[in-house]
Amino acid sequence: MDNPEVSKTSTHILIMNNDTPVGFFALEEGEKVYKYSNNPMARVLTSFSIDSGSQGKGLAKRGLKLLPSFVKEVLPNINEVVLGVNKRNIAAINLYLKTGFVDKNQVYDGPKGPQHILHLNI
């Protein structure tokens, strides 16, 4: 992975459906966390995507519902996952809210416009 937007110390995760990779996300640490949370035990979920051929099958929802148990197992010192989602992306906001994220009415002015900051307690 050579994406300058993703920190070198992030944890990169493939989302699998049986033996087929269908998606990806990163859990980032460091300075980026403090744009969204003052919790030093938080990580930022970034780059969440599902392959276009696998969309509409509930894989994003299933993957996000597994996130708390995955974090507990792989990153046991982390107690919160935060993310920023564009205020115009209603479908993504609804997906995150359905999978346990909470909107605490915080907004971050990102490079692509205002972002809802959503929190998931682990």
N, CA, C and O atoms as a DFTB+ gen file, in Angstrom:
488 C
 N C O
     1  1       0.861      -1.180       0.000
     2  2       0.000       0.000       0.000
     3  2       0.894       1.225       0.000
     4  3       1.693       1.406       0.919
     5  1       0.775       2.057      -0.998
     6  2       1.583       3.263      -1.078
     7  2       0.666       4.459      -1.277
     8  3       0.670       5.093      -2.332
     9  1      -0.120       4.758      -0.247
    10  2      -1.051       5.871      -0.288
    11  2      -0.571       6.914       0.706
    12  3      -0.576       6.658       1.910
    13  1      -0.152       8.096       0.229
    14  2       0.364       9.108       1.155
    15  2      -0.677       9.626       2.134
    16  3      -0.321      10.265       3.124
    17  1      -1.956       9.365       1.883
    18  2      -3.017       9.798       2.790
    19  2      -3.113       8.906       4.027
    20  3      -3.693       9.314       5.033
    21  1      -2.551       7.691       3.968
    22  2      -2.647       6.730       5.060
    23  2      -1.305       6.680       5.776
    24  3      -0.259       6.519       5.147
    25  1      -1.346       6.821       7.106
    26  2      -0.109       6.847       7.885
    27  2       0.622       5.511       7.809
    28  3       0.009       4.463       7.608
    29  1       1.933       5.566       7.971
    30  2       2.772       4.368       7.886
    31  2       2.509       3.401       9.032
    32  3       2.804       2.211       8.917
    33  1       1.959       3.897      10.136
    34  2       1.738       3.039      11.301
    35  2       0.301       2.542      11.389
    36  3      -0.101       2.027      12.432
    37  1      -0.471       2.682      10.337
    38  2      -1.854       2.222      10.385
    39  2      -1.915       0.704      10.218
    40  3      -0.988       0.071       9.714
    41  1      -3.028       0.154      10.655
    42  2      -3.300      -1.263      10.483
    43  2      -4.205      -1.393       9.267
    44  3      -5.284      -0.801       9.229
    45  1      -3.774      -2.164       8.274
    46  2      -4.528      -2.330       7.029
    47  2      -5.281      -3.654       7.082
    48  3      -4.709      -4.686       7.432
    49  1      -6.562      -3.622       6.737
    50  2      -7.400      -4.805       6.864
    51  2      -8.128      -5.075       5.555
    52  3      -8.759      -4.187       4.983
    53  1      -8.027      -6.323       5.089
    54  2      -8.812      -6.778       3.944
    55  2     -10.117      -7.356       4.463
    56  3     -10.129      -8.055       5.476
    57  1     -11.201      -7.074       3.783
    58  2     -12.488      -7.679       4.091
    59  2     -12.655      -8.846       3.129
    60  3     -12.599      -8.681       1.910
    61  1     -12.860     -10.030       3.702
    62  2     -12.947     -11.246       2.900
    63  2     -14.378     -11.769       2.889
    64  3     -15.105     -11.652       3.875
    65  1     -14.767     -12.344       1.760
    66  2     -16.016     -13.102       1.642
    67  2     -15.604     -14.489       1.195
    68  3     -15.270     -14.711       0.031
    69  1     -15.633     -15.419       2.139
    70  2     -15.039     -16.735       1.945
    71  2     -13.549     -16.525       1.677
    72  3     -12.853     -15.988       2.539
    73  1     -13.043     -16.923       0.530
    74  2     -11.613     -16.753       0.245
    75  2     -11.339     -15.592      -0.703
    76  3     -10.229     -15.457      -1.219
    77  1     -12.343     -14.756      -0.934
    78  2     -12.209     -13.674      -1.905
    79  2     -12.144     -12.326      -1.198
    80  3     -13.027     -12.003      -0.403
    81  1     -11.096     -11.525      -1.480
    82  2     -11.073     -10.166      -0.922
    83  2     -12.137      -9.306      -1.599
    84  3     -12.219      -9.243      -2.826
    85  1     -12.956      -8.640      -0.767
    86  2     -14.053      -7.827      -1.314
    87  2     -14.003      -6.380      -0.847
    88  3     -14.765      -5.544      -1.332
    89  1     -13.114      -6.080       0.091
    90  2     -13.055      -4.718       0.596
    91  2     -11.795      -4.462       1.378
    92  3     -10.940      -5.334       1.537
    93  1     -11.702      -3.231       1.866
    94  2     -10.494      -2.786       2.539
    95  2     -10.835      -1.633       3.475
    96  3     -11.770      -0.871       3.229
    97  1     -10.056      -1.516       4.565
    98  2     -10.066      -0.305       5.369
    99  2      -8.771      -0.242       6.157
   100  3      -8.024      -1.218       6.231
   101  1      -8.517       0.912       6.742
   102  2      -7.345       1.099       7.585
   103  2      -7.792       1.653       8.927
   104  3      -8.771       2.395       9.014
   105  1      -7.064       1.285       9.968
   106  2      -7.243       1.866      11.287
   107  2      -5.967       2.623      11.594
   108  3      -4.918       2.022      11.826
   109  1      -6.059       3.934      11.595
   110  2      -4.883       4.787      11.726
   111  2      -4.707       5.313      13.134
   112  3      -5.670       5.544      13.865
   113  1      -3.441       5.496      13.492
   114  2      -3.105       6.106      14.774
   115  2      -2.330       7.392      14.500
   116  3      -2.125       7.763      13.344
   117  1      -1.910       8.056      15.538
   118  2      -1.089       9.257      15.372
   119  2      -1.902      10.525      15.288
   120  3      -3.024      10.601      15.789
   121  1      -1.317      11.520      14.646
   122  2      -1.897      12.867      14.589
   123  2      -3.316      12.896      14.025
   124  3      -4.141      13.696      14.466
   125  1      -3.602      12.036      13.061
   126  2      -4.922      12.049      12.429
   127  2      -6.035      11.803      13.455
   128  3      -7.134      12.339      13.316
   129  1      -5.754      10.995      14.483
   130  2      -6.760      10.699      15.509
   131  2      -7.257      11.979      16.152
   132  3      -8.455      12.127      16.396
   133  1      -6.353      12.906      16.429
   134  2      -6.705      14.101      17.189
   135  2      -7.547      15.101      16.405
   136  3      -8.008      16.093      16.970
   137  1      -7.754      14.855      15.109
   138  2      -8.716      15.654      14.353
   139  2     -10.143      15.248      14.717
   140  3     -11.086      16.022      14.551
   141  1     -10.281      14.016      15.219
   142  2     -11.597      13.447      15.479
   143  2     -11.881      13.169      16.952
   144  3     -13.042      13.130      17.359
   145  1     -10.845      12.978      17.749
   146  2     -11.037      12.579      19.141
   147  2      -9.812      12.977      19.958
   148  3      -8.696      13.014      19.439
   149  1     -10.024      13.271      21.223
   150  2      -8.883      13.533      22.109
   151  2      -8.535      12.283      22.921
   152  3      -7.775      12.358      23.887
   153  1      -9.090      11.145      22.528
   154  2      -8.846       9.879      23.196
   155  2      -7.553       9.248      22.654
   156  3      -7.505       8.881      21.480
   157  1      -6.510       9.114      23.480
   158  2      -5.262       8.522      22.999
   159  2      -5.377       7.022      22.708
   160  3      -4.461       6.427      22.139
   161  1      -6.504       6.414      23.099
   162  2      -6.706       4.989      22.849
   163  2      -7.692       4.759      21.700
   164  3      -8.325       3.707      21.611
   165  1      -7.811       5.755      20.827
   166  2      -8.702       5.660      19.666
   167  2      -7.891       5.428      18.398
   168  3      -6.698       5.728      18.347
   169  1      -8.536       4.902      17.399
   170  2      -8.009       4.806      16.047
   171  2      -9.043       5.394      15.105
   172  3     -10.237       5.417      15.405
   173  1      -8.566       5.873      13.954
   174  2      -9.453       6.436      12.933
   175  2      -9.643       5.413      11.822
   176  3      -8.670       4.907      11.261
   177  1     -10.892       5.111      11.509
   178  2     -11.203       4.233      10.393
   179  2     -11.159       5.075       9.120
   180  3     -11.878       6.068       9.002
   181  1     -10.319       4.679       8.174
   182  2     -10.196       5.400       6.899
   183  2     -10.239       4.411       5.739
   184  3     -10.116       3.201       5.929
   185  1     -10.412       4.938       4.563
   186  2     -10.313       4.186       3.306
   187  2     -11.266       2.998       3.231
   188  3     -10.969       2.013       2.555
   189  1     -12.415       3.078       3.920
   190  2     -13.357       1.961       3.910
   191  2     -14.002       1.860       2.539
   192  3     -14.605       2.818       2.056
   193  1     -13.873       0.699       1.913
   194  2     -14.497       0.508       0.605
   195  2     -14.791      -0.968       0.360
   196  3     -14.101      -1.855       0.862
   197  1     -15.823      -1.194      -0.416
   198  2     -16.208      -2.529      -0.862
   199  2     -16.122      -2.519      -2.382
   200  3     -16.583      -1.579      -3.029
   201  1     -15.531      -3.566      -2.949
   202  2     -15.398      -3.710      -4.397
   203  2     -16.775      -3.549      -5.051
   204  3     -17.776      -4.064      -4.552
   205  1     -16.809      -2.826      -6.175
   206  2     -18.087      -2.518      -6.823
   207  2     -18.885      -3.781      -7.161
   208  3     -20.113      -3.768      -7.087
   209  1     -18.210      -4.861      -7.529
   210  2     -18.910      -6.101      -7.856
   211  2     -19.481      -6.814      -6.646
   212  3     -20.289      -7.732      -6.790
   213  1     -19.069      -6.399      -5.450
   214  2     -19.543      -7.039      -4.217
   215  2     -20.500      -6.153      -3.429
   216  3     -20.963      -6.543      -2.357
   217  1     -20.799      -4.973      -3.944
   218  2     -21.689      -4.063      -3.234
   219  2     -23.133      -4.547      -3.312
   220  3     -23.506      -5.272      -4.235
   221  1     -23.939      -4.142      -2.339
   222  2     -25.344      -4.501      -2.322
   223  2     -25.625      -5.874      -1.746
   224  3     -26.751      -6.363      -1.838
   225  1     -24.624      -6.504      -1.156
   226  2     -24.785      -7.850      -0.604
   227  2     -24.706      -7.869       0.925
   228  3     -24.694      -8.938       1.535
   229  1     -24.652      -6.686       1.540
   230  2     -24.596      -6.614       2.990
   231  2     -23.214      -6.834       3.574
   232  3     -23.073      -6.974       4.789
   233  1     -22.187      -6.867       2.729
   234  2     -20.832      -7.150       3.211
   235  2     -20.262      -6.005       4.038
   236  3     -19.557      -6.246       5.019
   237  1     -20.551      -4.779       3.664
   238  2     -20.064      -3.633       4.442
   239  2     -20.688      -3.662       5.836
   240  3     -19.995      -3.466       6.834
   241  1     -21.974      -3.902       5.899
   242  2     -22.670      -3.951       7.188
   243  2     -22.118      -5.085       8.042
   244  3     -21.840      -4.885       9.224
   245  1     -21.956      -6.273       7.465
   246  2     -21.422      -7.409       8.231
   247  2     -20.012      -7.123       8.712
   248  3     -19.668      -7.423       9.855
   249  1     -19.187      -6.538       7.833
   250  2     -17.815      -6.216       8.223
   251  2     -17.758      -5.220       9.368
   252  3     -16.972      -5.385      10.300
   253  1     -18.587      -4.186       9.302
   254  2     -18.594      -3.178      10.358
   255  2     -19.132      -3.731      11.677
   256  3     -18.687      -3.320      12.748
   257  1     -20.084      -4.658      11.605
   258  2     -20.588      -5.275      12.839
   259  2     -19.513      -6.140      13.508
   260  3     -19.537      -6.326      14.725
   261  1     -18.583      -6.662      12.725
   262  2     -17.486      -7.468      13.277
   263  2     -16.338      -6.611      13.796
   264  3     -15.437      -7.119      14.463
   265  1     -16.365      -5.314      13.496
   266  2     -15.260      -4.433      13.858
   267  2     -14.924      -4.440      15.353
   268  3     -13.745      -4.551      15.687
   269  1     -15.895      -4.327      16.277
   270  2     -15.522      -4.311      17.700
   271  2     -14.767      -5.567      18.140
   272  3     -13.759      -5.462      18.839
   273  1     -15.236      -6.748      17.744
   274  2     -14.541      -7.967      18.159
   275  2     -13.173      -8.071      17.497
   276  3     -12.227      -8.567      18.110
   277  1     -13.057      -7.612      16.260
   278  2     -11.769      -7.615      15.569
   279  2     -10.773      -6.713      16.291
   280  3      -9.631      -7.109      16.523
   281  1     -11.203      -5.503      16.647
   282  2     -10.314      -4.560      17.331
   283  2      -9.897      -5.115      18.690
   284  3      -8.729      -5.018      19.066
   285  1     -10.845      -5.697      19.432
   286  2     -10.506      -6.272      20.739
   287  2      -9.428      -7.346      20.614
   288  3      -8.547      -7.455      21.467
   289  1      -9.503      -8.131      19.550
   290  2      -8.547      -9.222      19.364
   291  2      -7.200      -8.733      18.847
   292  3      -6.160      -9.156      19.351
   293  1      -7.202      -7.856      17.859
   294  2      -5.971      -7.454      17.172
   295  2      -5.303      -6.238      17.815
   296  3      -4.076      -6.139      17.831
   297  1      -6.106      -5.319      18.341
   298  2      -5.597      -4.086      18.956
   299  2      -6.213      -3.940      20.351
   300  3      -7.028      -3.044      20.568
   301  1      -5.840      -4.796      21.289
   302  2      -6.536      -4.836      22.581
   303  2      -6.446      -3.558      23.411
   304  3      -7.245      -3.381      24.330
   305  1      -5.515      -2.675      23.125
   306  2      -5.407      -1.416      23.882
   307  2      -6.309      -0.316      23.340
   308  3      -6.390       0.759      23.933
   309  1      -6.981      -0.563      22.233
   310  2      -7.846       0.442      21.606
   311  2      -9.259       0.300      22.154
   312  3      -9.800      -0.805      22.197
   313  1      -9.868       1.425      22.578
   314  2     -11.221       1.363      23.130
   315  2     -12.240       2.196      22.359
   316  3     -13.394       2.315      22.771
   317  1     -11.803       2.774      21.230
   318  2     -12.725       3.580      20.425
   319  2     -12.223       3.624      18.987
   320  3     -11.020       3.693      18.732
   321  1     -13.169       3.584      18.053
   322  2     -12.873       3.819      16.638
   323  2     -13.698       5.028      16.232
   324  3     -14.895       5.091      16.512
   325  1     -13.064       5.982      15.576
   326  2     -13.748       7.184      15.107
   327  2     -13.579       7.297      13.601
   328  3     -12.683       6.685      13.020
   329  1     -14.431       8.071      12.983
   330  2     -14.303       8.306      11.550
   331  2     -14.979       9.615      11.199
   332  3     -15.799      10.141      11.951
   333  1     -14.617      10.115      10.052
   334  2     -15.278      11.276       9.483
   335  2     -15.961      10.853       8.198
   336  3     -15.358      10.189       7.355
   337  1     -17.221      11.239       8.047
   338  2     -17.964      10.913       6.826
   339  2     -18.636      12.188       6.330
   340  3     -19.240      12.929       7.105
   341  1     -18.524      12.428       5.040
   342  2     -19.061      13.649       4.447
   343  2     -20.545      13.789       4.780
   344  3     -21.314      12.836       4.649
   345  1     -20.937      14.980       5.210
   346  2     -22.323      15.237       5.617
   347  2     -23.317      14.943       4.494
   348  3     -24.484      14.660       4.762
   349  1     -22.867      15.007       3.248
   350  2     -23.757      14.740       2.108
   351  2     -23.930      13.247       1.844
   352  3     -24.825      12.860       1.093
   353  1     -23.095      12.402       2.443
   354  2     -23.140      10.967       2.176
   355  2     -24.099      10.279       3.160
   356  3     -23.681       9.579       4.082
   357  1     -25.374      10.501       2.932
   358  2     -26.421      10.012       3.838
   359  2     -26.404       8.485       3.917
   360  3     -26.590       7.931       5.000
   361  1     -26.188       7.798       2.803
   362  2     -26.177       6.326       2.816
   363  2     -25.068       5.808       3.733
   364  3     -25.293       4.880       4.509
   365  1     -23.880       6.396       3.650
   366  2     -22.774       5.956       4.509
   367  2     -23.055       6.285       5.967
   368  3     -22.788       5.466       6.846
   369  1     -23.588       7.467       6.235
   370  2     -23.920       7.839       7.617
   371  2     -24.901       6.828       8.201
   372  3     -24.718       6.361       9.325
   373  1     -25.937       6.491       7.443
   374  2     -26.936       5.531       7.922
   375  2     -26.320       4.154       8.163
   376  3     -26.659       3.487       9.140
   377  1     -25.425       3.728       7.285
   378  2     -24.744       2.443       7.459
   379  2     -23.944       2.432       8.759
   380  3     -24.038       1.485       9.541
   381  1     -23.165       3.472       8.989
   382  2     -22.358       3.530      10.209
   383  2     -23.239       3.562      11.456
   384  3     -22.925       2.905      12.448
   385  1     -24.333       4.316      11.416
   386  2     -25.224       4.388      12.574
   387  2     -25.885       3.031      12.848
   388  3     -26.070       2.657      14.006
   389  1     -26.242       2.296      11.792
   390  2     -26.863       0.976      11.949
   391  2     -25.886      -0.058      12.512
   392  3     -26.306      -1.086      13.043
   393  1     -24.598       0.211      12.399
   394  2     -23.603      -0.775      12.842
   395  2     -22.937      -0.372      14.156
   396  3     -21.889      -0.911      14.512
   397  1     -23.540       0.571      14.876
   398  2     -23.082       0.871      16.223
   399  2     -22.358       2.183      16.425
   400  3     -22.096       2.567      17.565
   401  1     -22.027       2.882      15.351
   402  2     -21.391       4.184      15.507
   403  2     -22.406       5.183      16.026
   404  3     -23.602       5.048      15.769
   405  1     -21.935       6.185      16.757
   406  2     -22.795       7.195      17.367
   407  2     -22.385       8.571      16.840
   408  3     -21.201       8.898      16.765
   409  1     -23.382       9.358      16.482
   410  2     -23.162      10.734      16.043
   411  2     -23.345      11.645      17.251
   412  3     -24.460      11.799      17.750
   413  1     -22.260      12.248      17.721
   414  2     -22.309      13.139      18.887
   415  2     -22.402      14.605      18.462
   416  3     -22.037      15.506      19.216
   417  1     -22.897      14.827      17.241
   418  2     -23.081      16.172      16.686
   419  2     -21.778      16.963      16.626
   420  3     -21.764      18.168      16.877
   421  1     -20.689      16.283      16.294
   422  2     -19.407      16.948      16.080
   423  2     -19.132      16.968      14.584
   424  3     -19.448      16.018      13.868
   425  1     -18.544      18.055      14.126
   426  2     -18.237      18.212      12.705
   427  2     -16.776      18.613      12.567
   428  3     -16.258      19.423      13.336
   429  1     -16.127      18.026      11.568
   430  2     -14.749      18.369      11.225
   431  2     -14.773      18.929       9.812
   432  3     -15.326      18.309       8.904
   433  1     -14.175      20.098       9.623
   434  2     -14.116      20.674       8.284
   435  2     -12.938      20.078       7.542
   436  3     -11.802      20.534       7.676
   437  1     -13.226      19.047       6.756
   438  2     -12.194      18.340       6.008
   439  2     -11.940      18.972       4.659
   440  3     -12.630      19.914       4.269
   441  1     -10.946      18.457       3.940
   442  2     -10.604      19.011       2.631
   443  2     -11.711      18.842       1.592
   444  3     -11.732      19.556       0.588
   445  1     -12.634      17.901       1.826
   446  2     -13.744      17.690       0.897
   447  2     -15.068      18.147       1.485
   448  3     -16.130      17.679       1.076
   449  1     -15.002      19.074       2.459
   450  2     -16.207      19.616       3.053
   451  2     -16.433      19.106       4.459
   452  3     -15.628      18.339       4.987
   453  1     -17.544      19.536       5.072
   454  2     -17.838      19.152       6.455
   455  2     -18.024      17.648       6.602
   456  3     -18.669      17.005       5.774
   457  1     -17.452      17.099       7.662
   458  2     -17.520      15.671       7.955
   459  2     -18.202      15.458       9.303
   460  3     -17.836      16.092      10.293
   461  1     -19.193      14.568       9.344
   462  2     -19.728      14.113      10.626
   463  2     -18.648      13.266      11.275
   464  3     -18.050      12.416      10.616
   465  1     -18.391      13.484      12.549
   466  2     -17.472      12.629      13.298
   467  2     -18.336      11.606      14.022
   468  3     -19.198      11.964      14.825
   469  1     -18.099      10.334      13.732
   470  2     -18.851       9.262      14.362
   471  2     -17.930       8.443      15.259
   472  3     -16.749       8.266      14.961
   473  1     -18.491       7.947      16.365
   474  2     -17.710       7.235      17.378
   475  2     -18.258       5.830      17.585
   476  3     -19.472       5.623      17.587
   477  1     -17.369       4.879      17.757
   478  2     -17.744       3.510      18.089
   479  2     -16.949       3.091      19.310
   480  3     -15.726       2.965      19.251
   481  1     -17.650       2.875      20.422
   482  2     -16.964       2.385      21.626
   483  2     -16.669       0.905      21.460
   484  3     -17.503       0.133      20.985
   485  1     -15.478       0.532      21.859
   486  2     -15.051      -0.872      21.743
   487  2     -15.108      -1.506      23.124
   488  3     -14.793      -2.686      23.276
